[in-house]
Amino acid sequence: MFNIETQSYIDINLDDLSSTHLHRILFEGMDLNGLQMNDASFIGCFFGGCHAVGTNFSKSKLNVSSFVKSDLRKAKFDNASLRGCDFFLANLEGASFIGADIEGANFEGANLQDAKF
């Protein structure tokens, strides 16, 4: 388990980030396809332009994180806290948000085809 705060850049290449606590981390453009990022805390992180197809963010705290222009097809955000998250122009086709707290989240211009809320 990682517990890192207030870093401007971190380069990680792991298959399982579940139960990780990373705050204010830049993940810009990273390949996160299929990763397990559930039961974790990624508050205030920037995931802009990431490829996270099928990534599992279930039960994670992602408040005020940005997923601008990210590919999140079939990603799972079930029971996640997404307060104030920015999904501007993100591809969320087939993503699942069942039971997620999306208060204040921005989905402007996002592809929500077949997404489940």
Residue frames as a rotation matrix with the C-alpha (Angstrom) as fourth column:
MET 1
0.581 0.814 0.000 0.00
0.814 -0.581 0.000 0.00
0.000 0.000 -1.000 0.00
PHE 2
-0.516 -0.693 0.504 1.22
0.689 -0.685 -0.236 3.50
0.509 0.225 0.831 -0.89
ASN 3
0.574 0.627 -0.527 0.48
0.797 -0.574 0.186 6.62
-0.186 -0.527 -0.829 1.13
ILE 4
-0.598 -0.781 0.177 1.86
0.795 -0.552 0.251 9.63
-0.098 0.291 0.952 -0.69
GLU 5
0.582 0.776 -0.245 0.64
0.732 -0.631 -0.259 13.22
-0.355 -0.029 -0.934 -0.50
THR 6
0.803 -0.104 -0.587 1.48
-0.144 -0.989 -0.021 16.49
-0.579 0.101 -0.809 -2.19
GLN 7
-0.314 -0.865 0.392 3.66
0.385 0.262 0.885 15.20
-0.868 0.429 0.250 -5.02
SER 8
0.055 0.322 -0.945 3.66
-0.681 -0.680 -0.272 16.90
-0.730 0.659 0.182 -8.41
TYR 9
0.298 0.015 -0.954 4.66
-0.856 0.447 -0.261 13.79
0.422 0.895 0.146 -10.36
ILE 10
-0.093 -0.334 0.938 4.91
-0.634 0.746 0.203 10.08
-0.767 -0.576 -0.282 -9.67
ASP 11
-0.093 -0.010 -0.996 5.70
-0.909 0.410 0.080 7.30
0.407 0.912 -0.047 -12.15
ILE 12
-0.291 0.075 0.954 4.16
-0.618 0.747 -0.248 3.99
-0.731 -0.661 -0.171 -11.17
ASN 13
-0.247 0.182 -0.952 3.73
-0.830 0.468 0.305 0.84
0.501 0.865 0.035 -13.15
LEU 14
-0.875 0.020 0.484 1.69
-0.335 0.698 -0.633 -1.54
-0.350 -0.716 -0.604 -11.03
ASP 15
-0.725 0.646 -0.241 -1.23
0.135 0.476 0.869 -3.84
0.676 0.597 -0.432 -11.68
ASP 16
0.198 0.807 -0.556 -2.98
0.769 0.223 0.598 -3.29
0.607 -0.547 -0.577 -8.35
LEU 17
-0.749 -0.390 0.535 -3.39
0.045 -0.836 -0.547 0.06
0.661 -0.385 0.644 -6.60
SER 18
0.365 0.920 -0.145 -6.30
0.202 0.074 0.977 -1.00
0.909 -0.385 -0.159 -4.41
SER 19
0.763 0.063 -0.643 -6.19
0.645 -0.029 0.763 0.40
0.029 -0.998 -0.063 -0.86
THR 20
-0.357 -0.906 0.227 -3.67
0.900 -0.399 -0.174 3.04
0.249 0.142 0.958 -2.00
HIS 21
0.644 0.493 -0.585 -3.76
0.631 -0.775 0.041 6.63
-0.433 -0.396 -0.810 -0.67
LEU 22
-0.531 -0.760 0.375 -2.41
0.841 -0.417 0.345 9.17
-0.106 0.498 0.861 -3.16
HIS 23
0.528 0.720 -0.451 -3.43
0.662 -0.681 -0.313 12.84
-0.532 -0.133 -0.836 -2.96
ARG 24
0.759 -0.121 -0.640 -2.76
-0.341 -0.911 -0.233 15.61
-0.555 0.395 -0.732 -5.48
ILE 25
-0.252 -0.819 0.516 -0.82
0.129 0.500 0.856 13.32
-0.959 0.282 -0.020 -7.84
LEU 26
0.118 0.189 -0.975 -0.43
-0.883 -0.428 -0.190 13.90
-0.453 0.884 0.116 -11.59
PHE 27
-0.115 -0.058 0.992 -1.34
0.184 0.980 0.079 10.76
-0.976 0.191 -0.102 -13.60
GLU 28
0.340 0.379 -0.861 -1.62
-0.618 -0.600 -0.508 12.70
-0.709 0.705 0.031 -16.88
GLY 29
0.299 -0.113 -0.947 -1.70
-0.935 0.163 -0.315 10.50
0.190 0.980 -0.057 -19.99
MET 30
-0.607 -0.604 0.517 -0.85
-0.720 0.693 -0.036 7.30
-0.336 -0.394 -0.855 -18.12
ASP 31
-0.256 0.464 -0.848 -1.97
-0.468 0.708 0.529 3.84
0.846 0.532 0.036 -19.22
LEU 32
-0.671 0.135 0.729 -4.17
-0.703 0.196 -0.683 2.61
-0.236 -0.971 -0.036 -16.36
ASN 33
-0.040 0.712 -0.701 -6.17
-0.810 0.388 0.440 0.11
0.585 0.585 0.561 -18.44
GLY 34
0.373 0.381 -0.846 -7.72
-0.043 0.918 0.395 -2.65
0.927 -0.111 0.359 -16.35
LEU 35
-0.699 -0.712 0.067 -6.02
-0.086 -0.009 -0.996 -1.66
0.710 -0.703 -0.054 -13.07
GLN 36
0.251 0.674 -0.695 -7.52
0.792 0.270 0.548 -2.39
0.557 -0.687 -0.467 -9.68
MET 37
-0.753 -0.429 0.499 -7.80
0.130 -0.840 -0.527 1.03
0.645 -0.332 0.688 -8.00
ASN 38
0.265 0.963 -0.038 -10.70
0.095 0.013 0.995 0.16
0.959 -0.268 -0.088 -5.72
ASP 39
0.801 0.158 -0.578 -11.05
0.571 0.093 0.816 0.92
0.183 -0.983 -0.016 -1.98
ALA 40
-0.269 -0.963 -0.009 -8.44
0.958 -0.266 -0.107 3.65
0.100 -0.037 0.994 -2.42
SER 41
0.602 0.368 -0.709 -8.09
0.473 -0.879 -0.055 7.41
-0.644 -0.302 -0.703 -1.98
PHE 42
-0.376 -0.648 0.662 -7.06
0.926 -0.248 0.284 9.59
-0.020 0.720 0.694 -4.92
ILE 43
0.564 0.675 -0.476 -8.28
0.704 -0.694 -0.150 13.00
-0.431 -0.250 -0.867 -3.74
GLY 44
0.679 -0.204 -0.705 -7.40
-0.275 -0.961 0.014 15.98
-0.680 0.184 -0.709 -5.91
CYS 45
-0.271 -0.809 0.522 -5.52
0.270 0.456 0.848 13.87
-0.924 0.371 0.095 -8.47
PHE 46
0.168 0.246 -0.955 -5.23
-0.796 -0.537 -0.279 14.72
-0.581 0.807 0.105 -12.17
PHE 47
-0.156 -0.097 0.983 -6.02
0.270 0.953 0.137 11.82
-0.950 0.287 -0.122 -14.51
GLY 48
0.461 0.409 -0.787 -6.34
-0.513 -0.601 -0.613 14.01
-0.724 0.687 -0.068 -17.63
GLY 49
0.288 -0.286 -0.914 -5.86
-0.941 0.092 -0.326 12.15
0.177 0.954 -0.242 -20.91
CYS 50
-0.531 -0.486 0.694 -5.46
-0.667 0.745 0.011 8.79
-0.522 -0.457 -0.720 -19.17
HIS 51
-0.180 0.435 -0.882 -6.38
-0.625 0.641 0.444 5.46
0.759 0.632 0.156 -20.71
ALA 52
-0.789 -0.007 0.614 -8.30
-0.569 0.386 -0.726 3.63
-0.232 -0.923 -0.308 -18.00
VAL 53
-0.080 0.755 -0.651 -10.52
-0.781 0.359 0.512 1.23
0.620 0.549 0.561 -19.95
GLY 54
0.419 0.380 -0.825 -12.09
0.078 0.890 0.450 -1.30
0.905 -0.252 0.343 -17.57
THR 55
-0.695 -0.714 0.086 -10.30
0.013 -0.132 -0.991 0.15
0.719 -0.688 0.101 -14.54
ASN 56
0.223 0.762 -0.608 -11.98
0.680 0.326 0.657 -0.53
0.699 -0.560 -0.445 -11.20
PHE 57
-0.694 -0.359 0.624 -12.35
-0.109 -0.805 -0.584 2.61
0.712 -0.473 0.519 -9.03
SER 58
0.281 0.925 -0.255 -15.20
0.166 0.215 0.963 1.10
0.945 -0.313 -0.093 -6.95
LYS 59
0.785 0.210 -0.582 -15.48
0.590 0.029 0.807 2.30
0.187 -0.977 -0.101 -3.34
SER 60
-0.321 -0.947 -0.033 -12.64
0.934 -0.311 -0.175 4.80
0.155 -0.087 0.984 -3.88
LYS 61
0.539 0.350 -0.766 -12.54
0.495 -0.868 -0.048 8.44
-0.682 -0.353 -0.641 -2.78
LEU 62
-0.275 -0.583 0.765 -11.78
0.961 -0.153 0.229 10.53
-0.016 0.798 0.603 -5.85
ASN 63
0.628 0.641 -0.441 -13.19
0.660 -0.739 -0.136 13.89
-0.413 -0.205 -0.887 -4.71
VAL 64
0.761 -0.168 -0.627 -12.14
-0.302 -0.947 -0.113 16.93
-0.574 0.275 -0.771 -6.78
SER 65
-0.314 -0.821 0.477 -10.09
0.214 0.428 0.878 14.79
-0.925 0.378 0.042 -9.16
SER 66
0.192 0.311 -0.931 -9.97
-0.771 -0.539 -0.339 15.51
-0.607 0.783 0.137 -12.88
PHE 67
-0.153 -0.141 0.978 -10.57
0.382 0.905 0.190 12.97
-0.912 0.402 -0.085 -15.65
VAL 68
0.409 0.325 -0.853 -10.68
-0.494 -0.707 -0.506 15.53
-0.767 0.628 -0.129 -18.49
LYS 69
0.399 -0.144 -0.906 -10.45
-0.906 0.092 -0.413 13.89
0.143 0.985 -0.094 -21.92
SER 70
-0.584 -0.597 0.550 -9.75
-0.693 0.719 0.045 10.45
-0.423 -0.355 -0.834 -20.39
ASP 71
-0.214 0.457 -0.863 -10.78
-0.613 0.625 0.483 7.13
0.761 0.632 0.146 -21.92
LEU 72
-0.720 0.056 0.692 -12.82
-0.648 0.303 -0.699 5.49
-0.249 -0.951 -0.182 -19.13
ARG 73
-0.006 0.741 -0.672 -14.88
-0.792 0.406 0.455 3.06
0.610 0.535 0.584 -21.18
LYS 74
0.462 0.379 -0.802 -16.33
0.049 0.892 0.450 0.29
0.885 -0.247 0.394 -18.98
ALA 75
-0.718 -0.675 0.173 -14.62
-0.095 -0.151 -0.984 1.72
0.690 -0.723 0.044 -15.89
LYS 76
0.179 0.754 -0.632 -16.30
0.673 0.374 0.638 0.95
0.718 -0.539 -0.441 -12.55
PHE 77
-0.711 -0.287 0.642 -17.01
-0.196 -0.796 -0.572 3.79
0.676 -0.532 0.510 -10.11
ASP 78
0.231 0.888 -0.398 -19.64
0.220 0.351 0.910 1.88
0.948 -0.298 -0.114 -8.09
ASN 79
0.809 0.241 -0.537 -20.08
0.561 -0.040 0.827 3.27
0.178 -0.970 -0.168 -4.56
ALA 80
-0.316 -0.947 0.051 -17.20
0.916 -0.319 -0.243 5.72
0.247 -0.030 0.969 -5.15
SER 81
0.434 0.341 -0.834 -17.10
0.559 -0.828 -0.048 9.29
-0.707 -0.445 -0.550 -3.84
LEU 82
-0.266 -0.452 0.852 -16.80
0.961 -0.189 0.200 11.55
0.071 0.872 0.484 -6.89
ARG 83
0.636 0.561 -0.530 -17.81
0.637 -0.769 -0.048 14.90
-0.434 -0.307 -0.847 -5.37
GLY 84
0.642 -0.298 -0.707 -16.60
-0.324 -0.941 0.104 17.74
-0.696 0.162 -0.700 -7.55
CYS 85
-0.226 -0.735 0.640 -14.86
0.401 0.528 0.748 15.49
-0.888 0.426 0.176 -10.08
ASP 86
0.140 0.178 -0.974 -14.39
-0.708 -0.670 -0.224 16.77
-0.692 0.721 0.032 -13.62
PHE 87
-0.134 -0.079 0.988 -15.24
0.433 0.892 0.130 14.35
-0.892 0.445 -0.085 -16.45
PHE 88
0.403 0.282 -0.871 -15.23
-0.489 -0.738 -0.465 17.04
-0.774 0.613 -0.159 -19.18
LEU 89
0.376 -0.137 -0.917 -15.04
-0.916 0.093 -0.389 15.38
0.138 0.986 -0.091 -22.62
ALA 90
-0.570 -0.558 0.602 -14.26
-0.661 0.747 0.066 11.98
-0.487 -0.361 -0.795 -21.03
ASN 91
-0.251 0.463 -0.850 -15.30
-0.636 0.583 0.506 8.78
0.730 0.667 0.148 -22.79
LEU 92
-0.640 0.132 0.757 -17.47
-0.688 0.340 -0.641 7.03
-0.342 -0.931 -0.126 -20.18
GLU 93
0.023 0.665 -0.746 -19.19
-0.857 0.398 0.329 4.64
0.515 0.632 0.579 -22.56
GLY 94
0.359 0.255 -0.898 -20.46
0.023 0.959 0.281 1.64
0.933 -0.121 0.338 -20.57
ALA 95
-0.745 -0.646 0.170 -19.01
-0.119 -0.122 -0.985 2.96
0.657 -0.754 0.014 -17.29
SER 96
0.159 0.789 -0.594 -20.81
0.604 0.398 0.690 2.12
0.781 -0.468 -0.413 -14.04
PHE 97
-0.691 -0.285 0.665 -21.61
-0.244 -0.774 -0.585 4.69
0.681 -0.566 0.465 -11.34
ILE 98
0.251 0.872 -0.419 -24.11
0.188 0.381 0.905 2.63
0.949 -0.306 -0.068 -9.33
GLY 99
0.709 0.161 -0.687 -24.35
0.688 0.061 0.723 4.02
0.158 -0.985 -0.068 -5.81
ALA 100
-0.375 -0.921 0.106 -21.65
0.885 -0.390 -0.254 6.64
0.276 -0.001 0.961 -6.49
ASP 101
0.396 0.369 -0.841 -21.80
0.605 -0.793 -0.064 10.11
-0.691 -0.484 -0.537 -4.92
ILE 102
-0.251 -0.448 0.858 -21.59
0.959 -0.238 0.156 12.42
0.134 0.862 0.489 -7.95
GLU 103
0.707 0.546 -0.450 -22.63
0.632 -0.773 0.054 15.66
-0.318 -0.323 -0.891 -6.23
GLY 104
0.625 -0.400 -0.670 -21.05
-0.307 -0.915 0.261 18.60
-0.718 0.042 -0.695 -8.05
ALA 105
-0.265 -0.728 0.632 -19.38
0.401 0.513 0.759 16.39
-0.877 0.455 0.156 -10.68
ASN 106
0.081 0.193 -0.978 -19.04
-0.710 -0.678 -0.193 17.81
-0.700 0.709 0.082 -14.20
PHE 107
-0.128 -0.046 0.991 -20.03
0.449 0.888 0.099 15.55
-0.885 0.457 -0.093 -17.11
GLU 108
0.543 0.362 -0.758 -20.16
-0.379 -0.699 -0.606 18.29
-0.749 0.617 -0.242 -19.77
GLY 109
0.310 -0.359 -0.881 -19.36
-0.949 -0.054 -0.312 16.89
0.064 0.932 -0.357 -23.21
ALA 110
-0.588 -0.544 0.599 -18.71
-0.626 0.775 0.089 13.40
-0.512 -0.322 -0.796 -21.82
ASN 111
-0.343 0.443 -0.829 -19.80
-0.603 0.573 0.555 10.30
0.721 0.690 0.070 -23.74
LEU 112
-0.552 0.241 0.799 -22.27
-0.743 0.292 -0.602 8.64
-0.378 -0.926 0.018 -21.35
GLN 113
0.093 0.595 -0.799 -23.62
-0.848 0.468 0.250 6.08
0.522 0.654 0.548 -23.82
ASP 114
0.397 0.230 -0.889 -24.68
0.049 0.961 0.271 2.92
0.917 -0.151 0.370 -21.92
ALA 115
-0.754 -0.605 0.256 -23.32
-0.193 -0.168 -0.967 4.34
0.628 -0.778 0.010 -18.63
LYS 116
0.105 0.773 -0.625 -25.15
0.563 0.472 0.678 3.11
0.820 -0.424 -0.386 -15.52
PHE 117
-0.662 -0.232 0.712 -26.12
-0.372 -0.723 -0.582 5.42
0.650 -0.650 0.393 -12.65
